[in-house]
């Protein structure tokens, strides 16, 4: 497993002094970026091919959010390629070995000019050394959207939402969805299904469904016609 060490920064914690879910997600995304860059398969290589890995789905499980100044180790390992789809696990633990969080992610390799899927190159297949699948309970990629979701006020995509591909960053969809959680809600599992890319000036129409018995919030971040850009499921159990 590829790993890097870090320490929880003040800018990464919430009012309780613990790392936020958004900061945790950013660590996992950064870890996959560092891994690709360090083996020569990063942004420059993809730019030469006019390709990009697009995130299709997240499942992040949190056992404990680390404290301010706690030393942590973040790791990632790819475990499968199937056609144009790549699968990657993540883990965050303390320096002493306590597992704090773990995740599964699903990625699609896309040709940017044609916006069609493309299989990984031989260099990618050689460079990304596959490891054993992480021992966790894997949720389905697709997220059920309850029919009773309540529409809330829409908003425009702005520049601070965008990444280097000029699309809304993966983590920004989660940040948007978390605006509809109660302040005291502690997320134990995050699932995200990415359906299409929102760009600058698009208007997002959220629909929020709540299952209080299951401590479950499902937020569909939709186009004007009701088709989702992204579906975010946040569980407190």
FIZANU-22377 format. One record per residue: x, y, z of N, C-alpha, C in turn; residue number from 1. Coordinates in Angstrom, 3 decimals. Layout:
N
         nu         nv         nw        cau        cav        caw         cu         cv         cw   num
          X          Y          Z          X          Y          Z          X          Y          Z   NUM
...
//
This chain:
237
         nu         nv         nw        cau        cav        caw         cu         cv         cw   num
      0.847     -1.198      0.000      0.000      0.000      0.000      0.883      1.248      0.000     1
      0.578      2.170     -0.887      1.273      3.457     -0.919      0.791      4.295      0.262     2
      1.712      4.903      1.016      1.327      5.695      2.185      2.104      7.006      2.256     3
      1.540      7.961      2.965      2.286      9.157      3.373      1.836      9.557      4.772     4
      2.728     10.199      5.505      2.466     10.614      6.882      1.992     12.061      6.910     5
      1.167     12.356      7.905      0.728     13.737      8.083      0.390     13.970      9.559     6
     -0.026     15.173      9.847     -0.443     15.556     11.193     -1.672     16.437     11.043     7
     -2.687     16.212     11.846     -3.945     16.929     11.704     -3.741     18.408     11.993     8
     -4.065     19.224     11.000     -3.855     20.666     11.081     -5.093     21.374     11.649     9
     -4.878     22.568     12.165     -5.991     23.364     12.702     -7.028     23.649     11.618    10
     -6.553     23.849     10.387     -7.457     24.144      9.277     -8.305     22.948      8.858    11
     -8.016     21.760      9.416     -8.713     20.531      9.024     -9.723     20.059     10.065    12
     -9.870     20.804     11.162    -10.764     20.355     12.233    -11.995     21.242     12.320    13
    -13.045     20.676     12.934    -14.267     21.420     13.175    -14.275     22.012     14.571    14
    -15.452     22.426     15.004    -15.563     23.073     16.305    -15.274     22.121     17.463    15
    -15.357     20.803     17.217    -15.071     19.828     18.269    -13.593     19.470     18.360    16
    -12.770     20.063     17.485    -11.344     19.782     17.506    -10.940     18.518     16.779    17
    -11.898     17.871     16.089    -11.616     16.668     15.315    -11.642     16.971     13.822    18
    -10.934     16.136     13.058    -10.922     16.292     11.610    -12.337     16.237     11.038    19
    -12.610     17.090     10.069    -13.906     17.070      9.410    -13.951     15.976      8.345    20
    -15.166     15.596      7.958    -15.332     14.597      6.900    -14.733     15.097      5.593    21
    -14.898     16.380      5.297    -14.353     16.935      4.054    -12.834     16.835      4.041    22
    -12.193     17.131      5.169    -10.737     17.034      5.242    -10.287     15.587      5.063    23
    -11.029     14.653      5.635    -10.701     13.238      5.496    -10.788     12.818      4.031    24
    -11.864     13.215      3.377    -12.027     12.902      1.949    -10.883     13.516      1.140    25
    -10.523     14.742      1.447     -9.421     15.400      0.726     -8.109     14.629      0.909    26
     -7.875     14.104      2.107     -6.675     13.306      2.335     -6.649     12.082      1.422    27
     -7.778     11.404      1.294     -7.832     10.218      0.438     -7.597     10.593     -1.027    28
     -8.234     11.671     -1.478     -8.038     12.105     -2.867     -6.582     12.520     -3.105    29
     -6.007     13.235     -2.149     -4.605     13.641     -2.288     -3.680     12.427     -2.314    30
     -4.024     11.415     -1.517     -3.187     10.217     -1.464     -3.156      9.517     -2.821    31
     -4.296      9.413     -3.486     -4.314      8.784     -4.811     -3.544      9.630     -5.820    32
     -3.621     10.952     -5.680     -2.869     11.844     -6.563     -1.362     11.677     -6.346    33
     -0.941     11.669     -5.072      0.481     11.480     -4.761      0.983     10.149     -5.322    34
      0.194      9.110     -5.146      0.575      7.786     -5.644      0.808      7.833     -7.151    35
     -0.160      8.389     -7.887     -0.040      8.449     -9.348      1.151      9.296     -9.782    36
      1.347     10.430     -9.121      2.470     11.300     -9.477      3.807     10.601     -9.208    37
      3.908      9.904     -8.088      5.181      9.293     -7.700      5.576      8.116     -8.585    38
      4.610      7.519     -9.275      4.949      6.410    -10.170      4.901      6.844    -11.639    39
      4.838      8.158    -11.868      4.904      8.682    -13.224      3.617      8.562    -14.020    40
      2.482      8.430    -13.329      1.194      8.287    -14.016      0.217      9.389    -13.609    41
      0.778     10.551    -13.273     -0.027     11.654    -12.769     -0.611     12.545    -13.849    42
     -0.824     13.794    -13.479     -1.542     14.721    -14.355     -0.809     14.994    -15.661    43
      0.518     15.104    -15.627      1.270     15.366    -16.861      1.136     14.198    -17.842    44
      1.246     12.973    -17.323      1.111     11.795    -18.177     -0.291     11.724    -18.784    45
     -1.311     11.961    -17.975     -2.689     11.925    -18.479     -2.941     13.034    -19.494    46
     -2.318     14.192    -19.259     -2.484     15.299    -20.199     -1.915     14.933    -21.571    47
     -0.795     14.224    -21.586     -0.212     13.772    -22.858     -1.177     12.867    -23.622    48
     -1.924     12.056    -22.892     -2.872     11.130    -23.513     -4.239     11.762    -23.752    49
     -4.430     12.978    -23.217     -5.727     13.647    -23.255     -6.791     12.786    -22.576    50
     -6.407     12.254    -21.405     -7.297     11.388    -20.646     -7.404     11.876    -19.202    51
     -8.415     11.366    -18.509     -8.594     11.708    -17.105     -9.302     10.557    -16.409    52
     -8.902     10.308    -15.151     -9.636      9.380    -14.305    -10.756     10.152    -13.616    53
    -11.998      9.748    -13.860    -13.152     10.398    -13.244    -13.722      9.486    -12.162    54
    -13.947     10.063    -10.991    -14.482      9.301     -9.881    -15.955      8.986    -10.123    55
    -16.311      7.715    -10.004    -17.696      7.277    -10.195    -18.425      7.071     -8.882    56
    -17.699      6.638     -7.845    -18.379      6.337     -6.579    -17.385      6.309     -5.427    57
    -17.882      6.733     -4.262    -17.151      6.672     -2.993    -17.955      5.835     -2.008    58
    -17.258      5.113     -1.153    -17.810      4.583      0.084    -16.741      4.760      1.143    59
    -16.989      5.652      2.081    -16.024      5.946      3.144    -16.655      5.601      4.487    60
    -15.982      4.770      5.266    -16.446      4.370      6.587    -15.512      4.960      7.649    61
    -16.103      5.585      8.653    -15.321      6.269      9.679    -15.525      5.592     11.027    62
    -14.435      5.122     11.615    -14.489      4.557     12.964    -14.263      5.644     14.008    63
    -13.325      6.540     13.708    -13.033      7.678     14.592    -12.384      8.787     13.794    64
    -12.788     10.037     14.064    -12.146     11.186     13.438    -10.926     11.586     14.281    65
     -9.744     11.712     13.675     -8.550     12.044     14.459     -8.609     13.461     15.024    66
     -7.863     13.660     16.115     -7.851     14.934     16.823     -6.833     15.897     16.213    67
     -6.996     17.153     16.562     -6.024     18.182     16.208     -4.623     17.753     16.653    68
     -3.662     17.866     15.741     -2.241     17.571     15.969     -1.925     16.076     16.066    69
     -2.922     15.208     15.892     -2.648     13.771     15.938     -1.867     13.356     14.689    70
     -0.898     12.479     14.864     -0.114     11.969     13.749     -0.881     10.846     13.054    71
     -0.960     10.930     11.728     -1.752      9.967     10.969     -0.963      9.458      9.765    72
     -1.380      8.300      9.280     -0.817      7.699      8.077     -1.968      7.432      7.129    73
     -1.827      7.908      5.890     -2.870      7.739      4.883     -2.333      6.810      3.807    74
     -3.129      5.823      3.410     -2.665      4.854      2.435     -3.700      4.552      1.370    75
     -3.220      4.059      0.230     -4.120      3.673     -0.851     -3.507      2.533     -1.650    76
     -4.375      1.727     -2.248     -3.916      0.633     -3.102     -5.002      0.309     -4.130    77
     -4.655      0.237     -5.417     -5.601     -0.257     -6.418     -5.734     -1.772     -6.271    78
     -6.942     -2.296     -6.542     -7.105     -3.742     -6.395     -7.725     -4.417     -7.616    79
     -8.175     -3.656     -8.618     -8.745     -4.294     -9.813     -8.872     -3.293    -10.949    80
     -8.737     -3.808    -12.169     -9.121     -3.112    -13.391    -10.141     -3.988    -14.114    81
    -11.225     -3.379    -14.559    -12.217     -4.090    -15.362    -12.591     -3.188    -16.531    82
    -12.007     -3.464    -17.706    -12.228     -2.585    -18.848    -11.668     -1.214    -18.565    83
    -12.503     -0.191    -18.671    -12.080      1.190    -18.432    -12.254      1.607    -16.975    84
    -12.646      0.686    -16.093    -12.952      0.994    -14.693    -11.812      0.523    -13.792    85
    -11.408      1.399    -12.866    -10.392      1.059    -11.882    -10.969      1.130    -10.475    86
    -10.493      0.247     -9.597    -10.988      0.161     -8.225     -9.832      0.401     -7.266    87
    -10.091      1.208     -6.235     -9.009      1.623     -5.339     -9.536      1.705     -3.904    88
     -8.775      1.125     -2.963     -9.072      1.233     -1.535     -8.220      2.307     -0.883    89
     -8.678      2.744      0.284     -7.957      3.724      1.091     -8.039      3.330      2.561    90
     -7.080      3.835      3.326     -7.103      3.650      4.768     -6.433      4.842      5.436    91
     -6.977      5.267      6.568     -6.318      6.241      7.438     -6.165      5.588      8.802    92
     -4.962      5.664      9.355     -4.704      5.088     10.666     -3.780      6.010     11.458    93
     -3.689      5.747     12.742     -2.731      6.477     13.570     -1.341      5.910     13.323    94
     -0.333      6.633     13.774      1.034      6.150     13.639      1.232      4.846     14.412    95
      0.403      4.641     15.461      0.498      3.421     16.270     -0.253      2.253     15.645    96
     -1.015      2.510     14.573     -1.678      1.417     13.862     -3.179      1.329     14.024    97
     -3.790      2.210     14.821     -5.252      2.198     14.971     -5.912      2.637     13.666    98
     -6.830      1.829     13.154     -7.538      2.184     11.930     -8.612      3.218     12.260    99
     -8.546      4.364     11.605     -9.493      5.449     11.827    -10.614      5.450     10.789   100
    -10.240      5.192      9.537    -11.204      5.239      8.444    -10.685      4.389      7.293   101
    -11.609      3.901      6.475    -11.237      3.119      5.300    -12.279      3.365      4.214   102
    -11.927      3.049      2.981    -12.808      3.442      1.880    -12.616      2.564      0.661   103
    -13.658      2.569     -0.157    -13.604      2.001     -1.500    -13.950      3.107     -2.486   104
    -13.338      3.057     -3.659    -13.645      4.046     -4.698    -13.621      3.374     -6.057   105
    -14.424      3.907     -6.973    -14.536      3.372     -8.329    -14.294      4.518     -9.301   106
    -13.407      4.302    -10.268    -12.975      5.335    -11.193    -13.173      4.882    -12.639   107
    -13.457      5.835    -13.520    -13.573      5.547    -14.956    -12.554      6.377    -15.714   108
    -11.829      5.728    -16.628    -10.833      6.421    -17.447    -11.520      6.936    -18.709   109
    -11.421      8.259    -18.939    -12.152      8.891    -20.035    -11.221      9.608    -21.001   110
    -11.548      9.530    -22.281    -10.902     10.341    -23.324    -11.559     11.716    -23.303   111
    -10.763     12.757    -23.049    -11.329     14.101    -22.877    -11.862     14.708    -24.166   112
    -11.277     14.336    -25.293    -11.741     14.901    -26.560    -13.079     14.308    -26.977   113
    -13.177     12.987    -26.890    -14.409     12.315    -27.304    -15.404     12.150    -26.158   114
    -14.917     12.319    -24.930    -15.704     12.061    -23.714    -16.321     10.667    -23.748   115
    -15.464      9.704    -24.102    -15.859      8.301    -24.112    -14.880      7.506    -23.250   116
    -15.320      6.381    -22.704    -14.425      5.551    -21.886    -13.299      4.959    -22.726   117
    -12.148      4.762    -22.075    -10.993      4.178    -22.742    -10.272      3.275    -21.751   118
     -9.743      2.159    -22.245     -9.040      1.236    -21.369     -7.683      1.764    -20.958   119
     -7.153      1.352    -19.809     -5.832      1.806    -19.344     -4.722      1.300    -20.244   120
     -3.668      2.106    -20.359     -2.504      1.741    -21.163     -1.707      0.639    -20.473   121
     -0.809      0.018    -21.222      0.058     -1.000    -20.636      0.917     -0.404    -19.527   122
      1.322      0.843    -19.719      2.115      1.510    -18.687      1.325      1.649    -17.391   123
      0.039      1.951    -17.495     -0.803      2.029    -16.297     -0.964      0.663    -15.653   124
     -1.220     -0.351    -16.468     -1.438     -1.692    -15.939     -0.192     -2.217    -15.235   125
      0.976     -1.799    -15.712      2.229     -2.206    -15.078      2.527     -1.370    -13.842   126
      2.280     -0.056    -13.947      2.627      0.866    -12.860      1.756      0.722    -11.631   127
      0.453      0.495    -11.849     -0.455      0.332    -10.714     -0.444     -1.138    -10.287   128
      0.364     -1.450     -9.304      0.479     -2.822     -8.814     -0.745     -3.147     -7.961   129
     -1.507     -4.143     -8.379     -2.741     -4.494     -7.681     -2.450     -5.222     -6.384   130
     -3.250     -4.903     -5.364     -3.104     -5.540     -4.060     -4.422     -6.218     -3.678   131
     -4.412     -6.912     -2.541     -5.618     -7.595     -2.076     -6.714     -6.584     -1.750   132
     -7.947     -6.945     -2.037     -9.102     -6.107     -1.735     -9.207     -5.902     -0.219   133
     -9.460     -4.659      0.194     -9.514     -4.330      1.616    -10.668     -5.076      2.291   134
    -10.454     -5.614      3.499    -11.513     -6.354      4.191    -12.550     -5.424      4.812   135
    -13.593     -5.116      4.070    -14.663     -4.252      4.527    -15.982     -4.729      3.920   136
    -17.078     -4.238      4.426    -18.385     -4.571      3.868    -18.670     -3.591      2.732   137
    -18.691     -4.101      1.505    -18.819     -3.249      0.329    -20.290     -2.972      0.020   138
    -20.626     -1.686     -0.079    -21.977     -1.276     -0.457    -22.098     -1.253     -1.977   139
    -23.307     -1.348     -2.510    -23.488     -1.222     -3.966    -23.043      0.152     -4.455   140
    -22.628      0.201     -5.719    -22.235      1.493     -6.285    -23.434      2.430     -6.378   141
    -24.578      1.905     -6.814    -25.758      2.738     -7.007    -26.446      3.022     -5.682   142
    -26.899      4.248     -5.519    -27.563      4.698     -4.305    -29.058      4.876     -4.581   143
    -29.874      4.295     -3.709    -31.324      4.459     -3.832    -31.719      5.877     -3.428   144
    -32.487      6.529     -4.280    -32.967      7.880     -3.989    -34.441      7.803     -3.602   145
    -34.789      8.098     -2.351    -36.195      8.042     -1.930    -37.060      9.009     -2.739   146
    -38.290      8.599     -2.954    -39.203      9.414     -3.764    -39.713     10.636     -3.009   147
    -39.543     10.653     -1.672    -40.102     11.744     -0.873    -39.099     12.857     -0.600   148
    -38.040     12.947     -1.403    -37.071     14.019     -1.214    -37.697     15.394     -1.377   149
    -37.337     16.287     -0.495    -37.899     17.648     -0.510    -36.958     18.596     -1.246   150
    -37.485     19.277     -2.264    -36.685     20.249     -2.991    -36.382     21.459     -2.136   151
    -35.148     21.927     -2.192    -34.741     23.122     -1.453    -34.180     24.134     -2.448   152
    -33.817     25.289     -1.949    -33.395     26.389     -2.821    -32.193     26.004     -3.688   153
    -32.286     26.318     -4.978    -31.202     26.008     -5.910    -30.075     27.035     -5.788   154
    -28.931     26.714     -6.372    -27.784     27.627     -6.342    -26.914     27.397     -7.560   155
    -26.078     28.396     -7.873    -25.203     28.335     -9.038    -23.837     27.754     -8.688   156
    -23.250     27.026     -9.637    -21.866     26.582     -9.509    -20.952     27.791     -9.710   157
    -20.026     27.989     -8.769    -19.103     29.122     -8.836    -17.667     28.614     -8.993   158
    -16.756     29.537     -9.220    -15.373     29.151     -9.524    -14.724     28.348     -8.405   159
    -15.044     28.654     -7.158    -14.395     27.941     -6.055    -14.840     26.485     -5.960   160
    -15.874     26.103     -6.707    -16.325     24.712     -6.732    -15.513     23.849     -7.701   161
    -14.720     24.473     -8.578    -14.113     23.762     -9.707    -12.738     23.189     -9.384   162
    -12.375     22.130    -10.149    -11.035     21.569    -10.048    -10.251     21.880    -11.321   163
     -9.112     21.235    -11.527     -8.252     21.541    -12.673     -8.870     21.122    -14.007   164
     -9.904     20.280    -13.956    -10.610     19.890    -15.176    -11.777     20.825    -15.490   165
    -11.923     21.896    -14.670    -13.019     22.866    -14.820    -14.385     22.232    -14.609   166
    -14.424     21.155    -13.829    -15.672     20.546    -13.381    -15.760     20.731    -11.870   167
    -16.972     20.586    -11.326    -17.118     20.648     -9.872    -16.288     19.528     -9.248   168
    -15.442     19.883     -8.284    -14.589     18.913     -7.611    -15.430     17.881     -6.867   169
    -14.922     16.637     -6.830    -15.652     15.551     -6.174    -16.044     15.889     -4.742   170
    -15.107     16.459     -4.000    -15.375     16.796     -2.615    -16.387     17.913     -2.448   171
    -16.489     18.782     -3.452    -17.432     19.897     -3.353    -18.881     19.418     -3.320   172
    -19.174     18.331     -4.026    -20.539     17.785     -3.971    -20.878     17.345     -2.545   173
    -19.900     16.749     -1.870    -20.119     16.325     -0.492    -20.307     17.539      0.412   174
    -19.480     18.550      0.201    -19.613     19.785      0.979    -21.008     20.402      0.788   175
    -21.483     20.412     -0.456    -22.829     20.933     -0.740    -23.891     20.145      0.029   176
    -23.793     18.813     -0.026    -24.792     17.960      0.614    -24.801     18.121      2.129   177
    -23.625     18.319      2.714    -23.531     18.404      4.167    -24.183     19.668      4.727   178
    -24.472     20.630      3.862    -25.171     21.837      4.303    -26.569     21.512      4.849   179
    -27.106     20.333      4.508    -28.469     19.984      4.893    -28.515     19.028      6.080   180
    -27.376     18.783      6.715    -27.329     17.953      7.909    -27.540     18.798      9.162   181
    -28.149     18.232     10.203    -28.176     18.926     11.492    -26.754     19.126     11.997   182
    -26.547     20.181     12.743    -25.202     20.532     13.201    -24.559     19.403     13.991   183
    -25.357     18.672     14.783    -24.795     17.652     15.672    -24.640     16.292     14.983   184
    -25.014     16.173     13.718    -24.994     14.882     13.024    -23.557     14.432     12.780   185
    -23.221     13.222     13.234    -21.871     12.680     13.068    -21.915     11.595     11.999   186
    -21.256     11.840     10.888    -21.282     10.905      9.761    -20.352      9.731     10.039   187
    -20.906      8.521      9.935    -20.119      7.305     10.092    -19.860      6.616      8.756   188
    -20.749      6.836      7.798    -20.502      6.311      6.455    -20.968      7.318      5.417   189
    -20.122      7.540      4.445    -20.431      8.396      3.300    -20.441      7.536      2.048   190
    -21.506      7.673      1.259    -21.542      7.069     -0.069    -21.875      8.168     -1.068   191
    -21.186      8.161     -2.191    -21.440      9.146     -3.240    -21.477      8.421     -4.579   192
    -22.473      8.747     -5.380    -22.543      8.262     -6.755    -22.489      9.482     -7.667   193
    -21.475      9.530     -8.514    -21.309     10.650     -9.433    -21.920     10.270    -10.785   194
    -22.863     11.095    -11.255    -23.616     10.754    -12.458    -23.194     11.574    -13.669   195
    -22.968     12.876    -13.489    -22.552     13.745    -14.583    -21.806     14.938    -14.006   196
    -21.103     15.664    -14.878    -20.242     16.745    -14.432    -20.951     18.098    -14.505   197
    -20.936     18.823    -13.398    -21.437     20.198    -13.385    -20.275     21.149    -13.655   198
    -20.557     22.218    -14.375    -19.528     23.195    -14.724    -19.968     24.587    -14.278   199
    -19.061     25.540    -14.432    -19.313     26.920    -14.015    -20.608     27.442    -14.629   200
    -21.463     28.011    -13.775    -22.708     28.596    -14.240    -23.899     27.664    -14.227   201
    -23.657     26.355    -14.077    -24.778     25.426    -13.947    -25.530     25.716    -12.654   202
    -26.831     25.428    -12.666    -27.629     25.597    -11.456    -27.957     24.224    -10.874   203
    -27.691     24.063     -9.597    -27.926     22.802     -8.911    -29.198     22.906     -8.077   204
    -30.058     21.904     -8.231    -31.352     21.853     -7.548    -31.337     20.664     -6.573   205
    -31.050     20.896     -5.285    -30.973     19.781     -4.332    -32.356     19.267     -3.937   206
    -32.413     17.965     -3.667    -33.587     17.334     -3.072    -33.100     16.509     -1.888   207
    -33.704     16.729     -0.727    -33.210     16.144      0.522    -34.242     15.168      1.080   208
    -33.808     13.914      1.305    -34.660     12.895      1.918    -34.043     12.463      3.239   209
    -34.885     12.315      4.263    -34.407     11.984      5.610    -35.117     10.736      6.113   210
    -34.338      9.773      6.577    -34.865      8.595      7.262    -34.327      8.637      8.684   211
    -35.123      9.167      9.597    -34.650      9.386     10.960    -34.450      8.064     11.707   212
    -35.241      7.045     11.398    -35.073      5.750     12.057    -33.710      5.148     11.744   213
    -33.251      5.310     10.509    -31.960      4.767     10.092    -30.830      5.780     10.222   214
    -31.157      6.988     10.698    -30.165      8.070     10.796    -29.467      8.254      9.453   215
    -30.280      8.466      8.416    -29.792      8.471      7.040    -30.322      9.692      6.285   216
    -29.392     10.414      5.645    -29.744     11.545      4.793    -29.299     11.218      3.366   217
    -30.204     11.399      2.416    -29.877     11.208      1.006    -30.151     12.515      0.277   218
    -29.113     13.086     -0.279    -29.234     14.376     -0.972    -28.903     14.161     -2.441   219
    -29.870     14.438     -3.299    -29.662     14.349     -4.741    -29.428     15.762     -5.268   220
    -28.261     15.988     -5.856    -27.890     17.304     -6.385    -28.182     17.280     -7.880   221
    -29.292     17.901     -8.254    -29.887     17.669     -9.561    -29.728     18.812    -10.552   222
    -29.892     18.429    -11.817    -30.081     19.397    -12.886    -31.498     19.965    -12.793   223
    -31.776     20.957    -13.625    -33.114     21.543    -13.640    -34.171     20.522    -14.032   224
    -33.804     19.558    -14.900    -34.761     18.555    -15.347    -34.896     17.390    -14.370   225
    -34.223     17.459    -13.224    -34.355     16.427    -12.209    -33.314     15.330    -12.276   226
    -32.537     15.266    -13.349    -31.469     14.264    -13.427    -30.321     14.677    -12.507   227
    -29.760     13.739    -11.762    -28.732     14.111    -10.777    -27.345     14.307    -11.383   228
    -26.660     15.332    -10.877    -25.214     15.427    -11.071    -24.538     14.416    -10.146   229
    -25.022     14.387     -8.907    -24.407     13.537     -7.900    -25.453     13.200     -6.835   230
    -25.324     11.995     -6.262    -26.199     11.567     -5.153    -25.297     11.285     -3.960   231
    -25.612     11.902     -2.833    -24.788     11.781     -1.633    -25.632     11.175     -0.517   232
    -25.134     10.080      0.064    -25.812      9.424      1.176    -24.927      9.506      2.411   233
    -25.465     10.037      3.495    -24.726     10.258      4.731    -25.432      9.526      5.863   234
    -24.707      8.577      6.468    -25.289      7.750      7.525    -24.602      8.014      8.839   235
    -25.409      8.090      9.898    -24.849      8.303     11.232    -24.695      7.022     12.018   236
    -25.011      5.900     11.417    -24.967      4.606     12.122    -23.729      3.838     11.667   237
//
